[in-house]
Amino acid sequence: MSQSSTSSSLSSEAAPPRIIAWELTRRCRLKCQHCRAAAEDVAYQDELTTEECRRVLENIAGFARPTMIITGGEPLLREDVFDVIVSGHKLGLRMVLATCGALLTPEVVGRLKVCGIECVSISLDGATTTSHDAFRGVPGAFESALAGVQALKAGDLAFQINTTLTKTNIDELPALLALAKGLGAKTFNPFLLVTTGRGEAMADQELSPQQYEDALQWLAREQAKGDMPIRVTCAPHYQRILREQGGLKPGERPQGGCLGGKSFAFISHTGAVQICGFLEHSAGRLRDNGFNFEAIWRDSPFLRQIRNVDGYHGKCGHCEYRRMCGGCRARAYAMTGDVVAAEPFCLYQPRL
């Protein structure tokens, strides 16, 4: 067997997932311009029941100990959200929550802590009321998010700030980072827009390849200062930039690029397993296989294709950074229809 084929075979295998994001419900009161799920404030049909959720968690805990991101929609709109969190916590899973912040009262924060939530993420897509509310589509969204942050601080529950970057708010990036620091966030997590769901209408607001590169270069310089951990999502070539700038500290564990299907998975509100929330291609449906997440993670042909980075098309398939970057599979699919196409917004030209 050649070195190339050996590498391809090995890359199709996967260690247990380290992170799983679970869209517990798709219902949401906001009308965010970029929403990958085009979520609305309605009751969605066929969401997994409480008992089905427990079966999924038991299966996951049987072979892995990932961080479970309970997300949505707005997960706090689901009445049994605390029961699901408790179930995961009792199984030894690290439970965290992603929310818009509007429903975070002191009472809710206290209950989340008791149930086992270790960290909460809140999205701020503008540094002011005007810019954030316009992005989120609902007046008062900025103030309610900040009120949620204050409830978390008062309850001594750790939180991070997420931000989706587009042409409309890229000039606010320094102010958003400063806001995250000022609020006391443990991490700043910018997302680079992927135009799926309602985000399809924002195609003209997606950063150009050069703007992506410039933004990632700036974030890498800020991360090197060491006063605020920065984690970038949906921009896997950030890992290449970090290494070019020498931005990894001695002994620091390097983060991978596109983790989807390799160490990260997404579970939809109806139980579809995906590589991420931005690529609605099912690797398998939990209701169809007795809620055996492990079997889907291990055996899905689609996941094996995603893990075989040597099989990617274009420059991503032979780039020297392909194992630590891999390009954004969701963006490649959204723009080309080919899930293993080259990352459309990467300016780097491989040396190999």
N, C-alpha and C positions, 0 to 999 in steps of 0.2 A: 504493500500500500504506500502510495506517495505521501510526502510530508503534507501536501495540500489537502489530500483526501482525508488524512488522519485528523488534521486540524478541523475540517468541516464536520467530521463525525463527532469529535469531542465537543464542538461548539453547539451541537444540536441538543446536548444534554444540559440539564439545569440543576443547580443546587436548589434547596427549598427557598421559596420567596422570602425576601427580607421586609417587604412593604406590600400591603394590599389595601387599596382604596375601595370602599364599599359604598355605593350609592344606595343608601338605605331607603330613600324615597326620592322621587323626582319633583315632588311638589315644592314650590318656592313662591314667596310673596314678592320678590324682586323681579325686574324685567331687564336683566343685564344684557347689554348689546352683544357681548361676546359669548353668551352662554352656549356651551357645547351641546347641552341637552334641550335647548329651547324650552326651558322649564316654565311652567305656569302655576298659578295658585288654584289647582284643581286636584281632585282625588284621582290618582292614576290607578288603573286596573292591573291586576296580576302581580302586585308587589309580593315578595316573599313574606310568608306569615312569620309570626314570632317563633313558632316551633321549627319552621324550615330554617330560619336564621340560626337557631341553636344547633341544628344538625350540620350546617355548613361550618360553624365555628368549631364544633367537635372534630370534624374531619380535618380541618386545617391544623388544629392543635395537636392532632395525632402524628403529624410529620414535620411541623415547622413551628417556629416562634416569631412570626412576623409582627411588625407594627401594623395595627389595624386602624386605618383612617376612616372614621365614620363620617360620611359626607352625603351630599345630595346634589341637586335641590337643597332644601334646608332640612337637615336631619332632625332638628328639634321640633319640627311639625309632626313627626311621627310619634304617636302616643306611647309606643312600647320602646322608644329609643333607650331609655334607662335600663329596661330589662335586657336588651341586647348587649348593652355595654357591660352590665354586671356578668352576664354569661361569658363574655370573652375574657373579662378580667379574672374570673374564677378559674378559667382554663389556663391561665398563665400568659395570656397574650397582652402585649402593650397596646392599650386603647387610647387613641387620640381623636379629636373632633375637629371638623372643618365647618364653620358657620359664618353667616353674615354678621352675627353679633347682636341683631335686633332683639332676640329672645333671651339674652343673657342677663337675667336679673340676679341679685345676690342669692336668692333662694335657689335658682337653677344652677348657679356656679357651685354652691354648697353641695347640691345633690350630685352634680357631675363628679366632684372630688370623692364623695362617699362611694360612688359607683365604680370608680377606678380610672377615670380619665386623667391622663398625665400631662397633656398639653392641648391647647386649642389654637387653631389658626383662624385669623380674621382677615378678610380681604379689604384693602384700601387701594382703589384704583385712581385716586386723585388726592392731592395734598390739601385740597380745600373742599368746602361744601359744594361749591358750584361744579367743579370738575368731577368729583366722585359721584354726586347725585345724577349728573348727566350720563355718566357711564353706567350706573346701576339702574337707571330708569325709574326711580321712585324718590320723590322729595323726602328729605329727612334721613336718607340712608347713611350719610356721613356721620351725623350726630348720633344715630342709633348704634353705629359701629363703635364710635368712641365711647359711648356709654357702656357697651359690652366690654370694651377693654378695661374701663375703670372697675367694672364688676369683677373681672378676672384678677386685677391687681389687688383689689380689696379682699378677695378670697384666696390670695396667694396661690393662684393657679397659673402656671407658665403659659405663655402664648407666643406666637410668631405672627408676622405680618406678611401676607401674600399680595402681590401686585401683578396684574396683567399689563404688559407694555405694548402700546400701539403708537402710531404717529400722533394721536391726540394727547397723549400724556408723557411721551418720552422726554420732553423738556422738564417735566416735573420729577424725573428720576432722582436727582440729588435731594430735592425737598422730601420725597417719599422715604428715602433712606434716612434722612435726618429725623423725619417724623417717627419712623420705627424705633430709632435709637432713643428719641425723647420720650416715647411712651414706655420704654423698658422692655421691648420685645427681645426674646432670646435669639431669634433668627429673622433675617429678611429674605424672603423667597420670591423673587421676580419670576413670573411666567412669561414666555414669549408667545404671543398670540398664535393659535392654530385656528384657521377659519373653517370651523365645523359648527353645526347647529345654527343658532342665530348669528354666529360669527361669520357665516358665509357672506352676509351682507356687509361685512367690514373688510372685504378683500383689499379695498383701496386704502385701508388704514393700517395694513400690515407693514411693519418696518421693512425697508429695502435691505438687501444683503449687506450693503455698506453700513447702514444704520445698526443692523444686528451686530456686526463686527465691532463697531465703535462702542456700542452699549456694553457688550461683553468685555471689551478691553477695559472700559472704565470700571465695571463691577469687579474685575480681577484686581485692579489697582486698589480699589477700596477694600476688598477682602484682605489684601496683603497687609493693610494697616493693623489688622487684628483686633479692632475695637467692636466689630459686629460680625458674627458669622453670617455669611451669605451663601445661599443655596439657590441655584438657578435651574428652572424646570422648562422643558420643551425647547432647550437650546443646548443640545449635547456637545456641540463644538466648543462650549465653554471649557470643557476639560482639556482640550488642546491648547486653548489660550492660557489657562492656568499654568500649564507645563512650560509653555514658551516664555512666560513671564517669571517662572520660578516661584509661583505663588503658593506651592505646597510647603507647609512647615515641616521641619524634621520630625519624623515619626507620625505625621498626620496621615490618616487613612484616606486615600484618594477616592472620591466619589466617581462612579461610572457615568457615562454619558446617557444615552437612551437606555433606561433600565427596563422598559416595557417588554414583558415576556421573558426576561432574563433573571431579574431579581424583584420585579414589580408586576403586580397584576391589578386588574380592576374588575369589580363585580357590579353589574347593573342592577337596577331596582327589580328586575324580573329574573335575575339569576344567570344572566349571560356573563361568561368569563371573557375578558378582553385584555389586550396588552396595556391599554390605557383608556381613559375616558374619552379621548379625542379621536379614537379609531373604532368606530362601531362595527367591528368585524368579530363575530363570536368564535372563540376557540372551542366552545362547548357550552351547553346549558345544564345548569345544576339540577333542574327538575327532571331532565331526561336521563340522568345517570345515577339517581339516588343520592344526590347532593355530595358526590365524591369529587371535591375540588382537586385533591391530589392526583387523581387519574387524568383529569384534564390537563393539569400543569405538567405532568410527566409525559403524556402520550399524544397530545394534540399535534397533528401534522402542521397546523398553522404556527404554533409556538416553536416547533422545531425549525421551520423555515426562518422565523424571525431570529432565532439564536445562531443560525449559520451565517455569520457576518461575511464570511469569505464568498458567499453566494450573492451578496448585494450587487446591484447593477451600478454601472458608471464608476465614478471615482471612489465612492464609498466602499466598493468591494476590494480595492487594492490600496487604499490609504493606510499609511503606517499608524494612524490613530484609530483605525476602525474598531479595535477591541475596547478602547476607552471612550470612544465617542459613538460611532455607529449611525450618526445622523438621526433626525426625527422621522420615525416611520409614519406617524400620523400626518405630518406636513407633506411628506413625499406622496402619500396616497391622496391627500386632499388636492394636491396640485397636478399630479400626473396620472392618478388611477393605478399606480404601481406601488405596492406596499414596500418593495425592496429597491425602489429607485434611489438615486443619489439625493442627498439632502439638498433641496432647492435653494436654500439661503446661505450656504457655506461658500465663502470666497477662497478657501484654502485649496491650493493645488498640490496633490500628493507628490512626494519625491520618489516614490517607488514606481 
